[in-house]
Amino acid sequence: MKAIVVGGSGFIGSNIVKLLLDKNYDIKVIDDLSSGHLINIEKYIQSGDVEFVQGDIRDETLMQKEMQGGADVVFHLAACVGRQKSIDNPQLDSSTNLIGTINVLEGMRKNNIPRVVYSSSAAIFGELVTPTIDENHPQNADSPYGVSKLAAEKMILAYSGIYPELTGVCLRYFNIYGVNQRFDLYGNVIPIFAKRIYSGEPITIFGDGTQTRDFVNVRDVARANYLGSVSNLGTDVYNLGSGSSITINQLAKMMIKIAGSNTKIIYAPERPADVKHCKANADKAKEKLNFEAEVSLEKGLEEYMKWYKDNCL
């Protein structure tokens, strides 16, 4: 089997690459390294197990060229990620997430690649109407990021309708964490907390900390991508979460305990537009993709904190 992983040096992409190598795939990674880190897959490149091409999905010519020779599947993870980042630079967000996706689909179409597994986001839902979210929850994206991810989903659905030989699985990620997730300016809560714990800074929680989130380990996410690629199902969308939730207070205390730290927790005013409660209904993925999250949050955090301490300090 041959796979092209677009965005394969990033946090999630590199974990997918690892899983595919375990399954003896022939892999090409295309990544512009704007947010990914070559160190995540460097050993695979050096061993010759992965072909690496540095390139931008906004480059239509490059995408078509690098898909020549075909593949069995494209895993499309390249994206400009984050609500605030998209507000700061909506042009970059849309050109990467929507135009880039069109370039991926055109490259596939012109090179007879039959299937794409697309990394979407729960950001497509916008303000939540219900605390537990299934695929039919209203899609009222309230940021350029949410809009561009939803538009990319719709583009995949449109292409599969126009070109029936091209099918797509869109996975709507909730809060993903795990190995290879580094802190950055627009980072997610777990790497932010890890950085503060190991640097001796207090953890800041906005609001009272009773807000809840659904965290799913990246190893489970990689497996869901693989299952989506080998299923015989047609084009469809799936929520991808653990199906359980935890308060931010509980999360902070669990991470502090795992690190053996005495880090203090301080509270700041609630941020405008922050979601209070969020949990995925992943029944559809269970029924159709045979996917269930297997890594417990405690076990996953133990693994992540060890990796962070060894690789990010």
C-alpha positions as CSV (number, residue, x, y, z in Angstrom):
1,M,0.0,0.0,0.0
2,K,1.2,3.5,-0.8
3,A,0.1,6.6,1.1
4,I,0.8,10.3,0.8
5,V,0.7,12.2,4.1
6,V,0.2,15.9,3.6
7,G,1.3,17.6,6.8
8,G,3.1,14.4,7.9
9,S,5.8,16.1,10.0
10,G,3.2,17.6,12.4
11,F,1.9,16.4,15.7
12,I,-0.9,14.2,14.3
13,G,0.7,13.5,10.9
14,S,3.9,12.1,12.4
15,N,1.8,9.7,14.5
16,I,0.0,8.5,11.4
17,V,3.3,8.0,9.6
18,K,4.5,5.8,12.5
19,L,1.4,3.7,12.4
20,L,1.5,3.3,8.6
21,L,5.1,2.2,8.8
22,D,4.2,-0.4,11.3
23,K,1.7,-1.7,8.7
24,N,4.4,-1.7,6.0
25,Y,3.1,1.2,3.9
26,D,5.2,3.0,1.3
27,I,5.0,6.6,2.4
28,K,5.6,10.1,1.0
29,V,5.3,13.1,3.3
30,I,4.6,16.6,1.9
31,D,5.0,19.4,4.5
32,D,6.1,23.0,4.4
33,L,7.4,22.8,8.0
34,S,5.5,26.0,8.9
35,S,4.1,24.2,12.0
36,G,5.4,20.7,11.7
37,H,8.8,19.6,13.0
38,L,11.2,17.5,10.9
39,I,12.5,15.9,14.0
40,N,9.2,14.1,14.4
41,I,10.0,11.9,11.3
42,E,13.7,12.5,10.8
43,K,14.7,8.9,11.7
44,Y,12.2,7.5,9.1
45,I,13.7,9.8,6.4
46,Q,17.2,8.9,7.3
47,S,16.4,5.2,7.2
48,G,14.8,5.5,3.8
49,D,11.4,4.4,5.0
50,V,9.8,7.8,4.2
51,E,10.3,10.1,1.2
52,F,10.1,13.7,2.3
53,V,9.2,16.6,0.1
54,Q,9.2,20.1,1.5
55,G,6.4,22.0,-0.1
56,D,3.3,24.1,0.4
57,I,-0.2,22.8,-0.4
58,R,-1.0,26.2,-1.8
59,D,1.4,25.4,-4.7
60,E,-0.9,23.8,-7.2
61,T,1.9,22.7,-9.6
62,L,3.9,21.1,-6.8
63,M,0.9,19.2,-5.5
64,Q,0.1,17.7,-8.9
65,K,3.8,16.8,-9.5
66,E,4.2,15.1,-6.2
67,M,1.1,13.0,-6.6
68,Q,2.3,11.6,-10.0
69,G,2.7,7.9,-9.8
70,G,-0.4,7.7,-7.7
71,A,-1.2,6.2,-4.3
72,D,-3.9,4.3,-2.5
73,V,-4.8,7.1,-0.2
74,V,-3.9,10.7,0.8
75,F,-4.0,11.6,4.5
76,H,-4.7,15.4,4.4
77,L,-3.6,17.1,7.6
78,A,-1.9,20.2,6.3
79,A,-3.6,23.2,7.8
80,C,-3.4,26.6,9.3
81,V,-4.8,25.7,12.8
82,G,-6.5,27.7,15.5
83,R,-9.3,30.1,16.2
84,Q,-7.2,33.1,17.3
85,K,-4.6,32.5,14.5
86,S,-7.4,32.6,11.9
87,I,-8.7,35.8,13.4
88,D,-5.2,37.4,13.3
89,N,-4.7,36.3,9.7
90,P,-7.8,35.1,7.9
91,Q,-6.3,35.3,4.4
92,L,-3.6,32.8,5.4
93,D,-6.2,30.6,7.1
94,S,-8.5,30.4,4.1
95,S,-5.8,30.1,1.4
96,T,-4.2,27.2,3.3
97,N,-7.3,25.3,4.5
98,L,-9.6,25.8,1.5
99,I,-7.5,26.5,-1.6
100,G,-4.9,24.0,-0.3
101,T,-7.6,21.4,0.0
102,I,-8.7,22.1,-3.6
103,N,-5.1,21.6,-4.7
104,V,-4.9,18.3,-2.9
105,L,-8.2,17.1,-4.5
106,E,-7.1,18.3,-8.0
107,G,-3.8,16.4,-7.5
108,M,-5.7,13.3,-6.6
109,R,-8.1,13.6,-9.4
110,K,-5.5,14.1,-12.0
111,N,-3.4,11.2,-10.7
112,N,-6.2,8.7,-10.1
113,I,-5.8,8.6,-6.3
114,P,-9.1,7.2,-5.0
115,R,-9.4,8.2,-1.3
116,V,-8.6,11.0,1.0
117,V,-8.8,11.0,4.8
118,Y,-9.3,14.6,5.9
119,S,-8.5,16.1,9.3
120,S,-11.4,18.4,10.1
121,S,-12.3,20.0,13.4
122,A,-15.1,20.4,15.9
123,A,-14.6,24.1,15.3
124,I,-17.1,23.8,12.4
125,F,-19.9,23.7,14.9
126,G,-19.3,27.1,16.4
127,E,-21.4,27.9,19.5
128,L,-22.7,24.7,20.9
129,V,-26.4,24.1,21.3
130,T,-26.0,20.8,23.2
131,P,-23.1,19.7,25.5
132,T,-22.8,16.4,23.7
133,I,-22.3,16.8,19.9
134,D,-23.2,14.4,17.1
135,E,-22.7,14.9,13.4
136,N,-26.1,16.5,13.0
137,H,-25.3,19.3,15.5
138,P,-25.9,22.7,13.8
139,Q,-22.8,23.9,11.9
140,N,-22.5,27.6,12.7
141,A,-18.8,28.1,12.6
142,D,-17.9,31.4,14.3
143,S,-14.3,31.9,13.3
144,P,-12.4,32.0,10.0
145,Y,-10.8,28.7,11.0
146,G,-14.1,26.9,11.6
147,V,-15.5,28.3,8.3
148,S,-12.5,27.2,6.3
149,K,-12.5,23.7,7.8
150,L,-16.2,23.3,7.1
151,A,-15.7,24.7,3.6
152,A,-13.0,22.1,3.0
153,E,-15.3,19.3,4.2
154,K,-18.0,20.5,1.8
155,M,-15.4,20.7,-1.1
156,I,-14.6,17.0,-0.5
157,L,-18.2,16.1,-0.5
158,A,-18.7,18.1,-3.7
159,Y,-15.7,16.4,-5.4
160,S,-16.9,13.0,-4.5
161,G,-20.3,13.8,-6.0
162,I,-18.8,15.1,-9.2
163,Y,-16.1,12.4,-9.4
164,P,-17.6,9.2,-7.9
165,E,-14.2,7.4,-8.1
166,L,-12.9,9.8,-5.5
167,T,-14.1,9.2,-1.9
168,G,-13.3,11.0,1.3
169,V,-13.6,10.4,5.0
170,C,-13.7,13.6,7.1
171,L,-12.8,13.2,10.7
172,R,-13.9,16.1,13.0
173,Y,-11.3,16.2,15.8
174,F,-12.2,17.3,19.3
175,N,-9.3,17.9,21.8
176,I,-6.3,15.8,20.7
177,Y,-3.2,15.4,22.8
178,G,-0.1,13.2,22.9
179,V,3.4,12.6,21.9
180,N,4.9,15.1,19.5
181,Q,2.6,17.9,20.6
182,R,4.7,20.9,21.4
183,F,3.9,24.2,22.9
184,D,3.4,27.2,20.6
185,L,1.8,30.6,20.7
186,Y,-1.6,29.2,19.8
187,G,-1.1,26.0,21.7
188,N,-3.7,23.7,23.2
189,V,-4.4,23.4,26.9
190,I,-2.3,20.3,27.7
191,P,1.0,21.5,26.3
192,I,0.4,24.9,27.9
193,F,-0.1,23.2,31.3
194,A,2.9,20.9,30.7
195,K,5.1,23.9,29.9
196,R,4.0,25.8,33.0
197,I,4.4,22.7,35.3
198,Y,8.0,22.0,34.1
199,S,9.0,25.6,34.1
200,G,7.8,26.2,37.7
201,E,5.1,28.7,36.6
202,P,1.6,28.6,38.0
203,I,-1.2,27.2,35.8
204,T,-3.7,29.8,34.8
205,I,-7.3,28.6,34.4
206,F,-9.8,31.0,32.8
207,G,-13.1,31.0,34.6
208,D,-13.9,28.6,37.5
209,G,-12.4,25.5,35.9
210,T,-15.6,23.6,35.8
211,Q,-15.8,23.8,32.0
212,T,-15.4,20.3,30.4
213,R,-13.6,19.0,27.4
214,D,-13.3,15.7,25.5
215,F,-9.7,14.7,25.2
216,V,-8.6,11.9,22.8
217,N,-5.1,10.5,22.5
218,V,-3.2,11.0,19.2
219,R,-2.5,7.2,19.0
220,D,-6.3,6.7,18.8
221,V,-6.6,9.4,16.2
222,A,-3.9,7.8,14.1
223,R,-5.8,4.5,14.3
224,A,-9.1,6.2,13.3
225,N,-7.3,7.7,10.2
226,Y,-6.1,4.3,9.2
227,L,-9.5,2.7,9.7
228,G,-11.0,5.5,7.6
229,S,-8.5,4.8,4.8
230,V,-9.2,1.0,4.6
231,S,-13.0,1.1,5.0
232,N,-15.2,0.3,2.1
233,L,-17.6,3.1,2.9
234,G,-18.3,6.0,0.7
235,T,-17.7,9.7,1.5
236,D,-18.9,10.7,4.9
237,V,-18.2,12.8,8.1
238,Y,-17.4,11.5,11.6
239,N,-16.9,13.0,15.0
240,L,-13.7,11.9,16.6
241,G,-13.5,12.1,20.3
242,S,-13.3,9.8,23.4
243,G,-17.0,10.2,24.2
244,S,-16.1,11.2,27.7
245,S,-15.2,14.5,29.3
246,I,-13.2,16.0,32.2
247,T,-13.2,19.4,33.9
248,I,-10.2,21.7,33.4
249,N,-9.7,21.7,37.1
250,Q,-9.5,17.9,37.1
251,L,-7.1,17.9,34.1
252,A,-4.7,20.4,35.8
253,K,-4.7,18.4,39.1
254,M,-4.0,15.2,37.2
255,M,-1.1,16.6,35.2
256,I,0.4,18.2,38.4
257,K,0.1,14.8,40.2
258,I,1.7,12.9,37.3
259,A,4.6,15.3,37.2
260,G,5.1,15.0,40.9
261,S,5.0,18.8,41.1
262,N,3.7,21.4,43.5
263,T,2.6,23.8,40.8
264,K,-0.1,26.2,41.9
265,I,-3.3,26.9,40.1
266,I,-4.5,30.4,39.7
267,Y,-7.8,31.7,38.2
268,A,-8.4,34.5,35.7
269,P,-11.7,35.9,34.3
270,E,-13.6,33.8,31.9
271,R,-12.7,34.5,28.3
272,P,-15.5,35.7,26.0
273,A,-16.9,33.0,23.7
274,D,-15.2,30.2,25.5
275,V,-17.3,27.0,25.3
276,K,-18.5,25.8,28.7
277,H,-19.1,22.1,28.0
278,C,-18.0,19.9,25.0
279,K,-18.2,16.2,24.5
280,A,-18.2,14.2,21.3
281,N,-20.9,11.6,20.4
282,A,-18.6,9.2,18.5
283,D,-21.3,6.5,18.0
284,K,-21.2,6.9,14.2
285,A,-17.4,6.2,14.1
286,K,-17.9,3.2,16.3
287,E,-20.7,1.8,14.1
288,K,-19.2,2.4,10.7
289,L,-15.5,2.6,11.2
290,N,-15.2,0.2,14.1
291,F,-13.4,2.9,16.0
292,E,-13.4,3.4,19.8
293,A,-10.9,5.3,21.8
294,E,-8.7,2.9,23.8
295,V,-6.1,5.1,25.5
296,S,-7.3,6.3,28.9
297,L,-6.6,9.9,29.7
298,E,-4.5,9.0,32.7
299,K,-2.3,6.6,30.7
300,G,-2.1,9.0,27.8
301,L,-1.0,11.9,30.1
302,E,1.6,9.8,31.8
303,E,3.1,9.0,28.3
304,Y,2.8,12.6,27.2
305,M,4.4,14.2,30.3
306,K,7.4,11.8,30.1
307,W,7.8,12.7,26.4
308,Y,7.5,16.4,27.1
309,K,10.0,16.3,29.9
310,D,12.5,14.3,27.7
311,N,12.0,16.4,24.5
312,C,10.8,19.9,25.2
313,L,12.8,21.2,28.2
